[in-house]
Amino acid sequence: MCEGARLDSSIIEPGVLLNPMHFLPLPAAFVGGEIVDMISNSGAVAKLVLLFLLAFSLISWAIILTKWSLLRRARMQSGRFVRAFRKAQRLQDIAAVAEQFKPSPLVGVFEGGYEEYKRQISTSGTLRNLTAVQRGMQIGASEEITRLERNTPWLAITAAVTPFVGLFGTVWGIIDAFHGLGTAGAATLRAVAPGISEALITTAAGLGAAIPAVIAYNLIGASIREFAARSDDFALEVLNAVEHSQAQASIPTAAFPVADVRR
């Protein structure tokens, strides 16, 4: 009686037998073991398909993590570069420190326009063609967006191809299972179910590789479009700064009042 009471109290006592963490390892190990057994018992074609999907998934995850880090640093450095640009008094000042904010695509936009501005100033002493400065910034923005988009098409390829590759493995496995069923002559669900379950693993693997690639491709594409819009806006700010700098340089000295030093 005492032992029964102690057992009941241990069941009711929180954190002893009702703690979910005590039960999770067994189902998790069981499910993981079942998947490993099905993969090990699958045919050569299914294993080849799974290996192919694993390679696609690893490459896509490497691109996702690399792009995510690159965009995060670019977003952070872009904010800092814009603040430094707006505080600078001269274009030369921001050009001297632009290298510190290099992960930002806005640096490439500024450098594209500033190189053309400096070339015109050094040859003729004045800004002759503002449109050329604008074209230089457009080229810089295009190069930066191309740099951000590098390797992202692989995510689209992964999202489009891997479900069909997994489906191919499933169809092949079902064909193999029914062929074995016809050879054995035992038309029962028990005989065909293991083969079909093994075949469906490739479809699940294909979806597991495709779904993260689809999500990441759309999120990365949205971030790159945001950077493209910010580059256009920043190019207008640079044009305003160039015009303001040229206007200050063109003001003659006689326009300023000169104090009479004889007093």
C-alpha positions in Angstrom: 0.0 0.0 0.0 2.8 2.3 0.9 4.6 1.5 -2.4 1.4 2.3 -4.4 1.1 5.6 -2.6 4.7 6.4 -3.3 4.1 5.5 -7.0 1.0 7.7 -7.2 2.8 10.6 -5.6 5.7 10.2 -8.0 3.3 10.3 -11.0 1.6 13.4 -9.7 4.8 15.2 -8.6 5.7 17.6 -11.4 9.1 17.2 -13.1 9.5 13.5 -12.2 7.5 11.3 -14.5 5.3 13.8 -16.3 8.3 15.8 -17.6 8.0 15.7 -21.4 11.8 15.7 -21.8 11.8 12.2 -20.3 9.7 10.8 -23.1 11.1 12.8 -26.1 14.4 10.9 -26.6 12.7 7.5 -27.2 10.3 8.6 -30.0 13.0 10.8 -31.5 15.5 7.9 -31.5 12.8 5.5 -32.9 11.9 7.9 -35.8 15.5 8.5 -36.6 16.3 4.8 -36.5 13.4 4.1 -38.7 14.5 6.6 -41.3 18.1 5.3 -41.2 16.8 1.7 -41.7 14.6 2.7 -44.6 17.5 4.6 -46.3 19.9 1.6 -45.7 17.3 -0.8 -47.1 16.5 1.3 -50.2 17.9 0.5 -53.6 20.9 1.8 -55.4 18.9 4.3 -57.5 17.2 5.8 -54.3 20.5 6.1 -52.6 22.0 7.9 -55.6 19.0 10.3 -55.7 19.4 11.0 -52.0 23.1 11.7 -52.4 22.3 14.0 -55.3 19.7 15.9 -53.1 22.1 16.1 -50.2 24.7 17.8 -52.5 22.1 20.3 -53.7 20.9 21.0 -50.1 24.5 21.5 -48.8 25.3 23.9 -51.6 22.1 25.9 -51.2 22.6 26.2 -47.5 26.1 27.4 -48.0 24.8 30.1 -50.3 22.0 31.0 -47.9 24.3 31.5 -44.9 26.9 33.4 -47.0 24.4 35.7 -48.5 22.6 36.3 -45.2 25.9 37.4 -43.6 26.8 39.5 -46.6 23.5 41.3 -46.7 23.5 41.9 -43.0 27.0 43.5 -43.1 26.0 45.5 -46.2 22.9 46.8 -44.5 24.9 47.8 -41.4 27.7 49.5 -43.3 25.2 51.3 -45.6 23.6 53.0 -42.7 27.0 54.1 -41.4 28.2 55.3 -44.8 25.1 57.4 -45.4 25.5 59.1 -42.0 29.2 59.8 -42.7 28.4 61.1 -46.1 25.8 63.5 -44.8 28.1 64.8 -42.1 31.1 65.4 -44.6 31.7 68.9 -45.7 33.6 68.0 -48.9 33.5 65.1 -51.3 37.2 64.5 -50.7 36.5 63.9 -47.1 34.1 61.1 -47.7 36.3 59.6 -50.5 39.2 59.3 -48.0 37.2 57.1 -45.6 34.9 55.3 -48.1 37.2 52.2 -47.9 36.1 51.6 -44.3 32.5 51.0 -45.4 33.4 48.7 -48.4 30.8 45.9 -47.7 28.2 48.5 -48.5 27.0 48.7 -52.2 26.6 52.4 -51.7 30.4 52.8 -51.6 30.6 51.5 -55.2 27.9 54.0 -56.3 29.8 56.9 -54.7 33.2 55.8 -56.1 31.7 55.4 -59.6 30.5 59.0 -59.6 33.4 60.5 -57.7 36.0 59.0 -60.1 34.3 60.8 -63.0 34.0 64.0 -61.1 37.7 63.9 -60.1 38.6 63.2 -63.7 36.8 66.2 -65.0 38.1 68.5 -62.3 41.7 67.4 -62.9 41.6 68.0 -66.6 39.6 71.2 -67.0 39.4 72.5 -63.4 35.6 72.6 -63.6 32.7 70.1 -63.9 31.7 70.0 -67.5 29.2 67.2 -67.7 27.0 66.2 -64.8 25.4 63.5 -66.8 28.7 61.6 -67.0 28.9 61.6 -63.3 25.4 60.2 -63.1 26.3 57.4 -65.6 29.4 56.5 -63.5 27.2 56.0 -60.5 24.7 53.9 -62.5 27.6 51.7 -63.6 28.8 51.4 -60.0 25.3 50.5 -58.8 24.9 47.9 -61.5 28.2 46.3 -60.5 27.3 46.2 -56.9 23.9 44.6 -57.5 25.5 42.0 -59.7 27.9 41.2 -56.9 25.0 40.8 -54.5 23.1 38.6 -56.9 26.1 36.2 -57.5 25.2 32.5 -56.9 21.5 33.3 -56.0 20.3 31.6 -59.2 21.5 28.4 -57.7 18.7 28.7 -55.1 16.1 29.0 -57.8 17.6 25.9 -59.6 17.5 24.0 -56.3 13.9 25.0 -55.7 12.8 24.0 -59.2 14.8 20.8 -59.7 15.0 18.9 -56.4 11.2 18.2 -56.0 11.3 16.5 -59.4 14.5 14.6 -58.6 12.8 13.3 -55.4 9.7 12.4 -57.4 11.8 10.5 -59.8 13.3 8.5 -56.9 9.8 7.8 -55.6 8.5 6.6 -58.9 11.5 4.4 -59.4 11.1 2.9 -56.0 7.4 2.2 -56.5 8.1 0.6 -59.8 10.7 -1.6 -58.1 8.3 -2.4 -55.2 5.5 -3.5 -57.6 8.0 -5.5 -59.7 9.1 -7.4 -56.6 5.5 -7.9 -55.7 4.7 -9.4 -59.1 7.7 -11.6 -58.9 6.9 -12.9 -55.4 3.2 -13.4 -56.2 2.0 -12.2 -52.8 -0.5 -9.4 -53.5 -0.8 -8.1 -50.0 -0.3 -4.6 -48.5 2.2 -6.0 -46.1 4.4 -7.1 -48.9 4.3 -3.8 -50.9 4.2 -1.3 -48.0 7.9 -1.3 -47.1 9.0 -0.7 -50.6 6.6 2.2 -51.1 7.6 3.8 -47.8 11.2 3.6 -48.7 10.4 5.2 -52.1 8.6 8.1 -50.5 11.7 9.1 -48.6 13.2 10.6 -51.8 10.1 12.9 -52.2 10.4 14.1 -48.6 14.2 14.7 -49.2 13.4 16.7 -52.4 10.9 18.9 -50.6 13.4 19.3 -47.7 15.9 20.7 -50.1 13.5 22.8 -52.1 11.5 24.6 -49.4 14.4 26.4 -47.7 15.8 27.4 -51.1 12.5 28.9 -52.2 12.1 30.9 -49.0 15.7 32.1 -49.1 15.6 33.0 -52.8 12.6 35.3 -52.2 14.0 36.9 -49.1 17.4 37.5 -50.6 15.8 38.9 -53.8 13.7 41.3 -51.7 16.8 42.5 -49.9 18.7 43.0 -53.2 15.8 45.0 -54.6 15.8 47.2 -51.5 19.5 47.8 -52.0 18.9 48.8 -55.7 16.3 51.3 -54.6 18.6 52.7 -51.9 21.4 53.0 -54.5 19.1 55.1 -56.8 18.2 57.4 -53.9 21.8 57.7 -52.8 22.9 58.6 -56.3 20.6 61.6 -56.2 22.2 62.7 -52.9 25.6 62.4 -54.5 24.5 64.5 -57.5 23.2 67.2 -55.1 26.5 67.2 -53.3 28.5 67.4 -56.6 26.4 70.4 -57.7 26.7 72.1 -54.4 30.5 71.5 -54.4 30.8 72.9 -57.9 28.6 75.9 -57.0 30.9 76.7 -54.1 34.0 76.4 -56.3 32.6 78.7 -59.0 31.8 81.6 -56.6 34.5 84.3 -57.2 36.5 85.7 -54.4 35.2 89.3 -55.1 31.7 88.2 -54.3 32.7 88.1 -50.6 33.1 91.4 -48.7 36.8 92.2 -47.9 37.5 94.1 -44.7 39.6 97.3 -45.0 42.9 96.4 -43.4 44.0 100.1 -43.3 41.6 100.9 -40.5 
